[in-house]
Amino acid sequence: MRIAVLGANGQVGAELCLLLARQEKIDVVPVCRSRMGSAFLRSQGMACRHGDVVDAGQVPGLIGDCDIVANLALVGLEQNYRESMAIHDRLIRHVGQFGKQEGIHIYFSTMSVYGDAQVNQRIVFRNLYGREKYRCENVARTAGAKYGRETFIFRLGHVCGELQGITREIRQRIAQGPIPVPDLERASNTVYVASILDAILKVAAGTVAPGTYDLMNRPQWTWKEVFEYEGRVLGITPTFTACEESTGTTVKDLFSRSARQGLMAAASNPLARKAGSRLMALLPSEWHSRLKARYSTRAAGAEIGKLSLKQEPMEAVLRRPVGSSFLDVLTATADLLGQPEFHLPDHDRAVAWPPDLPLFEERSPAYALPRNEVQEREVTHA
């Protein structure tokens, strides 16, 4: 079974590739846009393929021989949202159009499609990331139906694992202690990479029907279980302190959030950015200096704040538990984490920096680009 991982250079993608490589009868194909992006995986001894899945001419060589495509790819949304949408559309459709015949597409979405609500929050919004992932889910379903490809949507919660940022923060807080948590028995929206791997293996085995699933630990872990597990990894017994939660969204919060979303939408429009730049140029120089100083001060404060752990609770522990369509066939997460093949291997420097994987050269007549179109692409790129 050959499994391609798009977005292999991200935190989740990299750890998933390393764990897939430990499974029997699995051939993992990490796909990165550049050799710079794949540097970490290659340093860990993993051969990679390099290319752009957005370019239709490159897609068959990148994933054309893969039975499953695990799609974790995401481009930045802040600079130009419309352009990002177009890139996501092409990427998802190319998986359906140019992937291996009878191959499987697993599109990884997010729990943010439900809105990142705190427990007492009465008015719930999807942030930009959640809105775009929700839209991409529909694109993936449509592409799967059009090209006759089995499509799975996995909505990930807070992803925990050896390479994940939230795990590092949890362990730092355990070491510092005590940890402020409003409700230790509250269900968390966490999912360990081990359970993501288990879900992919279950799809490969044919025990999961195509559809949309909320992918979290099985059974859903409480925050107490999460902290206690990570404490055992560190050899430290976590200590906790109670903290209060906000009462919910106010009218002021609603107005501020709507204003921010409006500004972000306007900023994604090239004409709006151009007009804004011209207006800024008309302001008195003193105003411009004050605005710039205020922005720089806030940015510096945010960066400094990241260097030290505050006594405020983690944002994740304040989130409302979500999800209802879970995969009952998954192995219990605690059991998976007790198996060595679901942990990262010890790094062997002797096998680091392997040659790149060759591209898949065979072209199916049904999916091959017309010769004149290929020539046009070559001329254009030249």
C-alpha positions as CSV (number, residue, x, y, z in Angstrom):
1,M,0.0,0.0,0.0
2,R,1.6,3.3,-1.1
3,I,0.4,6.4,0.7
4,A,1.3,9.9,-0.4
5,V,1.3,12.8,2.2
6,L,0.7,16.3,0.8
7,G,1.8,19.0,3.2
8,A,4.5,16.6,4.5
9,N,6.7,19.5,5.6
10,G,4.1,20.7,8.2
11,Q,4.1,19.7,11.9
12,V,1.3,17.1,11.5
13,G,2.5,15.9,8.1
14,A,6.1,15.4,9.1
15,E,5.2,13.4,12.2
16,L,2.6,11.4,10.3
17,C,5.2,10.5,7.6
18,L,7.7,9.3,10.2
19,L,5.1,7.1,11.8
20,L,3.8,5.7,8.5
21,A,7.3,4.7,7.7
22,R,7.3,2.4,10.8
23,Q,4.3,0.4,9.6
24,E,4.6,-2.9,7.9
25,K,3.5,-3.2,4.3
26,I,3.2,0.6,4.0
27,D,5.3,2.6,1.5
28,V,5.1,6.3,2.4
29,V,5.6,9.1,-0.2
30,P,6.2,12.5,1.4
31,V,5.5,15.3,-1.2
32,C,7.0,18.7,-0.7
33,R,7.2,21.7,-3.0
34,S,10.9,22.1,-2.5
35,R,14.0,20.4,-1.1
36,M,14.2,23.1,1.5
37,G,10.7,22.1,2.7
38,S,11.7,18.5,2.9
39,A,15.0,19.1,4.7
40,F,13.8,17.9,8.1
41,L,12.3,14.6,6.7
42,R,15.4,13.9,4.6
43,S,17.6,14.6,7.7
44,Q,15.5,11.8,9.3
45,G,16.4,9.4,6.5
46,M,13.1,9.7,4.5
47,A,13.3,10.0,0.7
48,C,10.8,12.5,-0.7
49,R,9.2,13.7,-3.9
50,H,9.4,17.3,-4.9
51,G,6.9,19.3,-7.0
52,D,3.8,21.4,-7.0
53,V,0.4,19.6,-6.9
54,V,-1.2,22.9,-8.0
55,D,0.5,22.4,-11.4
56,A,-1.5,19.8,-13.3
57,G,1.5,18.8,-15.4
58,Q,3.4,17.7,-12.3
59,V,0.7,15.9,-10.4
60,P,0.8,12.4,-12.1
61,G,4.5,12.1,-11.4
62,L,3.9,13.0,-7.7
63,I,0.9,10.9,-6.8
64,G,0.0,8.8,-9.8
65,D,1.2,5.6,-8.3
66,C,-0.2,6.1,-4.8
67,D,-3.2,4.1,-3.5
68,I,-4.1,6.8,-0.9
69,V,-3.5,10.5,-0.8
70,A,-3.5,12.1,2.7
71,N,-4.1,15.7,1.9
72,L,-2.8,18.0,4.7
73,A,-1.7,20.8,2.3
74,L,-2.6,24.4,3.2
75,V,-1.4,27.7,1.9
76,G,-1.4,31.0,3.9
77,L,-4.8,32.8,4.0
78,E,-3.8,36.2,5.3
79,Q,-2.1,37.7,2.3
80,N,-4.6,37.1,-0.5
81,Y,-7.6,35.0,0.5
82,R,-9.0,34.8,-3.1
83,E,-5.8,33.6,-4.4
84,S,-5.5,31.0,-1.6
85,M,-9.0,29.7,-2.4
86,A,-8.1,29.2,-6.1
87,I,-4.9,27.3,-5.1
88,H,-6.8,25.0,-2.8
89,D,-9.4,24.4,-5.5
90,R,-6.8,23.3,-8.0
91,L,-4.9,21.2,-5.5
92,I,-8.0,19.3,-4.4
93,R,-9.3,18.8,-7.9
94,H,-6.0,17.6,-9.2
95,V,-5.9,14.9,-6.6
96,G,-9.2,13.6,-7.9
97,Q,-8.3,14.0,-11.5
98,F,-4.7,12.9,-11.8
99,G,-4.4,10.4,-8.9
100,K,-4.2,6.7,-9.3
101,Q,-7.3,5.1,-10.7
102,E,-9.5,3.7,-7.9
103,G,-7.2,5.6,-5.4
104,I,-8.5,7.1,-2.2
105,H,-8.4,10.8,-1.2
106,I,-8.4,11.7,2.5
107,Y,-8.9,15.4,3.0
108,F,-7.9,16.7,6.5
109,S,-10.2,19.4,7.7
110,T,-10.6,20.9,11.2
111,M,-12.9,21.1,14.2
112,S,-12.9,24.9,13.6
113,V,-15.7,24.3,11.1
114,Y,-17.9,24.2,14.2
115,G,-16.6,27.6,15.3
116,D,-13.9,28.1,17.9
117,A,-16.4,28.6,20.8
118,Q,-15.6,28.7,24.5
119,V,-17.9,26.8,26.8
120,N,-20.0,29.9,27.8
121,Q,-19.9,31.6,24.4
122,R,-23.5,32.1,23.1
123,I,-22.6,33.6,19.7
124,V,-20.4,31.3,17.7
125,F,-18.3,32.2,14.6
126,R,-16.1,30.3,12.2
127,N,-12.7,32.0,11.8
128,L,-11.1,32.4,8.4
129,Y,-9.3,29.1,8.7
130,G,-12.5,27.3,9.7
131,R,-14.5,28.9,6.8
132,E,-11.9,28.0,4.3
133,K,-11.6,24.4,5.5
134,Y,-15.4,24.0,5.4
135,R,-15.5,25.3,1.8
136,C,-12.7,22.9,0.8
137,E,-14.6,20.0,2.3
138,N,-17.3,20.6,-0.3
139,V,-14.8,21.0,-3.1
140,A,-13.3,17.6,-2.1
141,R,-16.7,15.9,-2.1
142,T,-17.6,17.4,-5.4
143,A,-14.3,16.3,-7.0
144,G,-14.7,12.8,-5.5
145,A,-18.1,12.5,-7.1
146,K,-16.9,13.9,-10.5
147,Y,-13.9,11.7,-10.8
148,G,-15.3,8.6,-9.1
149,R,-12.8,8.7,-6.2
150,E,-13.6,7.5,-2.7
151,T,-13.3,10.6,-0.5
152,F,-12.9,10.8,3.3
153,I,-13.1,14.1,5.3
154,F,-11.3,13.9,8.7
155,R,-11.9,16.9,11.0
156,L,-9.0,17.2,13.3
157,G,-9.1,18.6,16.8
158,H,-6.0,19.9,18.7
159,V,-3.3,17.6,17.3
160,C,-0.9,16.3,20.0
161,G,2.3,14.4,19.3
162,E,6.1,14.6,19.6
163,L,6.5,17.3,17.0
164,Q,3.3,19.3,17.8
165,G,3.3,22.8,19.4
166,I,0.4,22.1,21.8
167,T,2.3,19.1,23.2
168,R,5.4,21.3,23.9
169,E,3.2,23.8,25.6
170,I,1.5,21.2,27.7
171,R,4.8,19.7,28.8
172,Q,6.2,23.1,29.6
173,R,3.2,23.9,31.8
174,I,3.5,20.6,33.6
175,A,7.2,21.3,34.3
176,Q,6.4,24.8,35.5
177,G,3.1,24.0,37.4
178,P,0.6,24.4,38.8
179,I,-1.6,24.4,35.6
180,P,-4.7,26.6,35.5
181,V,-7.6,24.6,34.3
182,P,-11.3,25.5,34.7
183,D,-12.6,21.9,34.5
184,L,-10.3,18.9,34.4
185,E,-13.2,16.5,33.6
186,R,-14.2,18.4,30.5
187,A,-13.8,16.5,27.3
188,S,-10.9,17.7,25.2
189,N,-10.9,18.1,21.4
190,T,-7.4,16.5,21.2
191,V,-6.2,13.9,18.8
192,Y,-2.8,12.3,18.9
193,V,-1.0,11.7,15.6
194,A,-1.1,8.0,16.5
195,S,-4.9,8.1,16.2
196,I,-4.7,9.9,12.9
197,L,-2.3,7.2,11.6
198,D,-4.8,4.5,12.9
199,A,-7.6,6.2,11.0
200,I,-5.6,6.1,7.8
201,L,-4.7,2.4,8.3
202,K,-8.3,1.6,8.9
203,V,-9.2,3.3,5.6
204,A,-6.5,1.3,3.9
205,A,-7.9,-1.9,5.3
206,G,-11.4,-1.0,4.0
207,T,-13.1,-0.9,7.4
208,V,-14.3,2.7,7.1
209,A,-17.0,3.9,4.7
210,P,-16.3,7.2,2.7
211,G,-17.8,10.2,4.6
212,T,-17.1,13.0,7.0
213,Y,-15.8,12.2,10.4
214,D,-14.7,14.0,13.6
215,L,-11.3,12.6,14.3
216,M,-10.3,12.8,18.0
217,N,-8.9,10.4,20.6
218,R,-10.8,7.3,21.2
219,P,-12.6,7.5,23.5
220,Q,-12.6,11.3,23.8
221,W,-10.0,12.2,26.4
222,T,-10.7,14.6,29.3
223,W,-8.1,17.3,29.9
224,K,-7.1,15.5,33.1
225,E,-6.2,12.4,31.0
226,V,-4.3,14.5,28.5
227,F,-2.2,16.2,31.3
228,E,-1.7,13.0,33.2
229,Y,-0.5,11.2,30.1
230,E,2.1,13.9,29.2
231,G,3.1,14.0,32.9
232,R,3.9,10.2,32.7
233,V,6.0,10.9,29.6
234,L,8.0,13.5,31.6
235,G,8.0,11.6,34.8
236,I,6.3,14.5,36.6
237,T,2.9,14.4,38.4
238,P,1.0,17.4,37.1
239,T,-0.4,19.9,39.7
240,F,-3.4,22.1,39.0
241,T,-5.1,25.3,40.1
242,A,-8.7,26.3,39.5
243,C,-9.5,29.3,37.2
244,E,-12.6,31.2,36.2
245,E,-14.1,31.3,32.7
246,S,-15.6,34.3,30.9
247,T,-19.4,34.5,30.8
248,G,-19.6,34.6,27.0
249,T,-19.5,36.9,24.0
250,T,-20.7,40.5,24.6
251,V,-22.1,43.0,22.1
252,K,-18.7,44.7,22.2
253,D,-16.9,41.4,21.4
254,L,-19.4,40.9,18.5
255,F,-18.7,44.3,17.1
256,S,-14.9,44.0,17.4
257,R,-14.9,40.6,15.8
258,S,-17.1,41.8,12.9
259,A,-14.9,44.8,12.4
260,R,-11.7,42.6,12.3
261,Q,-13.3,40.2,9.8
262,G,-14.3,43.1,7.6
263,L,-10.8,44.6,7.7
264,M,-9.3,41.2,6.8
265,A,-11.7,40.8,3.9
266,A,-10.8,44.2,2.6
267,A,-7.1,43.6,3.1
268,S,-7.3,40.6,0.8
269,N,-8.5,42.8,-2.1
270,P,-5.6,44.2,-4.1
271,L,-7.6,47.4,-5.0
272,A,-8.4,48.0,-1.3
273,R,-4.8,47.6,-0.3
274,K,-3.7,50.0,-3.0
275,A,-6.3,52.5,-2.0
276,G,-5.4,52.1,1.6
277,S,-1.7,52.7,0.9
278,R,-2.6,56.0,-1.0
279,L,-4.7,57.2,1.9
280,M,-1.9,56.4,4.4
281,A,0.4,58.6,2.2
282,L,-2.0,61.5,2.6
283,L,-2.0,61.4,6.4
284,P,0.3,63.8,8.3
285,S,3.7,62.2,8.9
286,E,3.1,62.4,12.7
287,W,0.0,60.2,12.4
288,H,1.9,57.7,10.2
289,S,4.7,57.5,12.8
290,R,2.2,57.0,15.6
291,L,0.3,54.2,13.8
292,K,3.5,52.4,12.9
293,A,4.8,52.7,16.5
294,R,1.6,51.4,17.9
295,Y,1.6,48.4,15.6
296,S,5.3,47.7,16.3
297,T,4.7,47.9,20.1
298,R,1.8,45.5,19.9
299,A,3.7,43.1,17.7
300,A,6.8,43.2,20.0
301,G,4.6,42.6,23.1
302,A,3.0,39.6,21.4
303,E,6.4,38.1,20.6
304,I,7.7,38.7,24.1
305,G,4.6,37.1,25.6
306,K,5.4,33.9,23.7
307,L,8.7,33.6,25.5
308,S,7.2,33.1,28.9
309,L,4.2,31.0,30.0
310,K,1.5,33.1,31.6
311,Q,-0.6,31.9,34.5
312,E,-3.6,32.2,32.3
313,P,-5.1,28.9,31.1
314,M,-4.3,27.5,27.7
315,E,-6.8,28.6,25.1
316,A,-7.5,24.9,24.2
317,V,-8.8,24.0,27.7
318,L,-11.5,26.7,27.4
319,R,-12.9,25.4,24.2
320,R,-16.3,23.8,24.0
321,P,-16.2,20.0,23.3
322,V,-17.5,19.4,19.8
323,G,-17.9,16.5,17.4
324,S,-20.5,13.7,17.1
325,S,-19.6,11.6,14.0
326,F,-16.7,9.6,15.4
327,L,-14.9,6.5,14.0
328,D,-16.0,3.6,16.2
329,V,-13.5,1.3,14.6
330,L,-10.5,3.1,15.9
331,T,-8.2,1.4,18.4
332,A,-8.2,3.1,21.8
333,T,-5.6,5.9,21.8
334,A,-4.1,4.8,25.1
335,D,-3.4,1.4,23.6
336,L,-1.8,2.9,20.4
337,L,0.5,5.1,22.5
338,G,1.7,2.0,24.3
339,Q,3.0,0.5,21.0
340,P,6.5,1.4,19.8
341,E,5.4,1.6,16.1
342,F,3.2,4.5,17.1
343,H,6.1,6.6,18.4
344,L,8.8,8.4,16.5
345,P,11.9,6.2,16.0
346,D,15.3,7.0,17.3
347,H,17.2,9.1,14.8
348,D,19.9,7.1,12.9
349,R,22.3,9.6,11.4
350,A,23.8,6.8,9.2
351,V,20.7,6.6,7.0
352,A,20.1,10.4,6.8
353,W,19.9,12.3,3.5
354,P,18.8,9.6,1.1
355,P,18.3,10.3,-2.6
356,D,15.0,11.8,-3.7
357,L,12.3,9.4,-4.7
358,P,11.8,9.1,-8.5
359,L,8.7,10.5,-10.0
360,F,6.0,8.2,-11.3
361,E,6.5,8.2,-15.1
362,E,3.6,6.1,-16.4
363,R,0.7,8.1,-17.8
364,S,-2.8,6.7,-18.0
365,P,-4.4,7.7,-21.3
366,A,-7.5,8.8,-19.4
367,Y,-5.6,11.3,-17.3
368,A,-2.6,12.3,-19.5
369,L,-2.4,15.8,-20.7
370,P,-2.6,16.4,-24.5
371,R,0.9,16.6,-26.0
372,N,0.4,20.1,-27.2
373,E,-0.7,21.2,-23.7
374,V,2.4,19.6,-22.2
375,Q,4.6,21.4,-24.8
376,E,2.9,24.7,-24.0
377,R,3.6,24.2,-20.3
378,E,7.3,23.4,-21.0
379,V,7.6,26.5,-23.2
380,T,5.8,28.7,-20.5
381,H,8.0,27.4,-17.7
382,A,11.1,27.8,-19.8
